[in-house]
Amino acid sequence: MKLTAQIAYAFDALLDIAERHGERKPVNLKEISKRHAIPEKYLLQVMVKLKKEGLVYSRRGLGGGFRLAVEPEKISMKEVVQILGHSRNSRGHNQPKLDSIWDRANEAFYRELSNYNLLNLIEKR
């Protein structure tokens, strides 16, 4: 199971924003981009997807940026990975006999990811 750069960037950004969640002010996209060496245009694409799914919201203009739309403990790793398109069927062209093995592996993968949320990850840092 391979996670994409987009998913890694999403976690960098979400954790950055979650760490500042108590401040109740938006985190500037440019600041996140600089802190994590993520190209700003690419980061914006990731954040738009997360906004569309209701994990973050944004405010434009001076003092604008991104904030979590829900509490950090309500955003699971599983949800983020699913939003950003980690395919459950990324197995390619295998024999039908192997399909059930891949399906069980994916189920275990997502079950494990559902055990962690942004708050857990911040506490582990």
C-alpha positions in Angstrom: 0.0 0.0 0.0 1.7 3.1 -1.2 0.6 6.6 0.0 1.0 9.5 -2.4 2.9 12.7 -2.0 -0.5 14.5 -2.0 -1.5 12.5 1.1 1.7 13.3 2.9 1.3 17.0 2.1 -2.2 16.9 3.4 -1.1 15.5 6.7 1.7 18.0 7.0 -0.8 20.8 6.4 -3.6 19.4 8.6 -1.2 18.8 11.5 0.2 22.3 11.1 -3.3 23.7 11.2 -4.4 21.4 14.0 -1.5 22.5 16.2 -2.8 26.0 16.0 -6.4 25.1 16.3 -6.7 26.6 19.8 -5.6 30.0 18.5 -8.9 30.2 16.5 -7.3 32.1 13.7 -6.6 31.0 10.1 -3.2 29.6 9.1 -1.8 31.2 6.0 -1.2 28.8 3.1 2.1 30.5 2.2 3.3 29.9 5.8 2.4 26.2 5.7 4.0 25.9 2.3 7.3 27.4 3.6 7.3 25.4 6.9 7.0 22.1 5.1 8.7 22.9 1.7 5.5 22.1 -0.2 4.9 24.0 -3.5 2.2 26.5 -2.8 0.1 25.7 -5.9 0.2 22.0 -5.2 -0.8 22.6 -1.5 -3.7 24.7 -2.6 -5.0 21.9 -4.7 -4.8 19.6 -1.7 -6.5 22.1 0.6 -9.3 22.7 -1.9 -10.1 18.9 -1.8 -10.1 18.9 2.0 -12.3 22.0 2.0 -14.8 20.4 -0.4 -15.1 17.5 2.0 -15.7 19.7 5.0 -12.4 19.1 6.9 -11.2 22.7 6.6 -12.6 26.0 5.7 -10.8 29.1 4.4 -11.0 32.8 4.6 -9.7 35.1 1.9 -7.9 38.4 2.2 -5.7 39.9 4.9 -5.6 37.6 7.9 -7.0 34.8 5.8 -6.0 31.2 5.6 -7.2 27.8 6.6 -8.8 26.5 9.8 -10.1 23.1 10.8 -13.8 22.8 10.2 -14.1 20.2 12.9 -12.2 19.3 16.0 -8.8 17.5 15.4 -10.0 14.3 17.1 -12.8 14.0 14.5 -10.5 13.8 11.5 -9.2 10.3 11.1 -6.2 9.2 9.0 -8.6 6.9 7.2 -10.8 9.8 6.1 -7.9 11.9 4.8 -6.5 8.9 2.8 -9.9 8.1 1.3 -10.6 11.7 0.4 -7.3 12.1 -1.4 -7.8 9.0 -3.5 -5.8 6.1 -2.2 -7.4 3.4 -4.3 -8.7 0.3 -2.7 -8.2 -1.4 -6.0 -4.6 -0.5 -6.7 -3.7 -4.1 -7.1 -3.4 -4.1 -10.9 -4.1 -7.2 -12.9 -4.0 -10.1 -10.5 -5.6 -13.5 -10.5 -9.1 -13.6 -9.1 -7.8 -16.0 -6.4 -5.7 -13.2 -5.0 -8.5 -10.6 -5.0 -9.8 -11.7 -1.6 -6.3 -11.4 -0.1 -6.0 -7.9 -1.4 -9.4 -7.0 -0.2 -8.6 -8.2 3.3 -5.3 -6.4 3.3 -7.1 -3.1 2.3 -9.7 -3.7 5.0 -6.9 -4.1 7.6 -5.1 -1.0 6.3 -8.2 1.2 6.6 -9.1 -0.3 9.9 -5.7 0.6 11.3 -5.9 4.1 9.9 -9.2 4.6 11.5 -7.5 4.2 14.9 -5.7 7.5 14.5 -6.8 11.1 14.2 -5.1 14.5 14.1 -5.1 14.8 17.9 -3.4 11.5 18.3 -0.8 12.4 15.7 -0.1 15.8 17.4 0.4 14.0 20.7 2.9 11.6 19.1 5.0 14.4 17.7 
